[in-house]
Amino acid sequence: MEPAPITDSKVLFEIVSTKMPFGRYEGTLICDLPESYIVWFKQKGFPKGRLGILLETMYEIELNGLNELLRPLKKDFGK
């Protein structure tokens, strides 16, 4: 699965507005998931579909130290 381009602002908005629908961190915004949880998905395999794209993009953001990209969006989203 190819991660969505980080330049896609819709994907970035979804990362700060979508909550994890299952698992240990159910209800947590994708952008607030612990790095270790995202790395675990990288090792075990990301889910299929849009959620997998969001998680894989968040992994790339974490890996490349680009978390600052999310701050303005998170602020605009009101979280």
C-alpha positions as CSV (number, residue, x, y, z in Angstrom):
1,M,0.0,0.0,0.0
2,E,1.4,3.4,-1.0
3,P,1.1,6.1,1.6
4,A,-0.9,9.1,0.4
5,P,1.2,12.1,-0.5
6,I,1.9,14.2,2.5
7,T,1.1,17.3,0.4
8,D,-2.5,16.1,0.2
9,S,-4.1,18.4,2.7
10,K,-7.3,16.3,2.8
11,V,-5.2,13.4,4.2
12,L,-3.6,15.6,6.7
13,F,-7.0,17.0,7.8
14,E,-8.3,13.4,8.1
15,I,-5.3,12.5,10.3
16,V,-6.2,15.2,12.8
17,S,-10.0,14.6,12.7
18,T,-10.3,10.8,12.4
19,K,-10.5,8.6,15.5
20,M,-9.1,5.1,15.8
21,P,-12.2,2.9,15.4
22,F,-10.9,-0.2,17.2
23,G,-8.2,-1.6,19.4
24,R,-6.4,-0.4,22.5
25,Y,-6.6,3.2,21.4
26,E,-10.1,3.2,20.1
27,G,-11.5,6.8,20.1
28,T,-8.0,8.4,19.9
29,L,-7.3,10.7,17.0
30,I,-4.9,9.2,14.5
31,C,-2.5,12.1,15.1
32,D,-2.4,11.4,18.8
33,L,-1.7,7.7,18.6
34,P,1.6,6.7,20.3
35,E,4.5,6.2,17.9
36,S,5.0,2.6,19.2
37,Y,1.4,1.7,18.2
38,I,2.0,3.1,14.7
39,V,5.3,1.2,14.4
40,W,3.5,-1.9,15.5
41,F,1.1,-1.5,12.6
42,K,4.0,-1.0,10.3
43,Q,5.5,-4.3,11.4
44,K,2.3,-6.3,11.4
45,G,0.6,-4.7,8.4
46,F,-1.6,-1.6,8.1
47,P,-5.3,-2.3,7.7
48,K,-6.8,-2.0,4.2
49,G,-8.7,1.0,3.0
50,R,-8.7,4.6,4.1
51,L,-7.7,3.9,7.7
52,G,-4.6,2.0,6.5
53,I,-3.6,5.0,4.3
54,L,-4.0,7.4,7.2
55,L,-2.0,5.2,9.6
56,E,0.7,4.7,7.0
57,T,0.9,8.4,6.3
58,M,1.1,9.1,10.0
59,Y,4.0,6.6,10.2
60,E,5.8,8.5,7.4
61,I,5.2,11.8,9.2
62,E,6.6,10.4,12.5
63,L,9.5,8.7,10.7
64,N,10.6,11.9,9.0
65,G,9.9,14.2,12.0
66,L,7.2,16.2,10.3
67,N,4.7,16.3,13.2
68,E,4.9,20.1,13.1
69,L,2.9,19.9,9.8
70,L,-0.1,18.8,11.9
71,R,-0.1,21.6,14.5
72,P,-1.9,24.3,12.5
73,L,-4.5,21.7,11.3
74,K,-5.0,20.3,14.7
75,K,-5.5,23.9,16.1
76,D,-8.0,24.7,13.3
77,F,-9.8,21.5,14.1
78,G,-10.1,22.6,17.7
79,K,-8.3,19.8,19.4
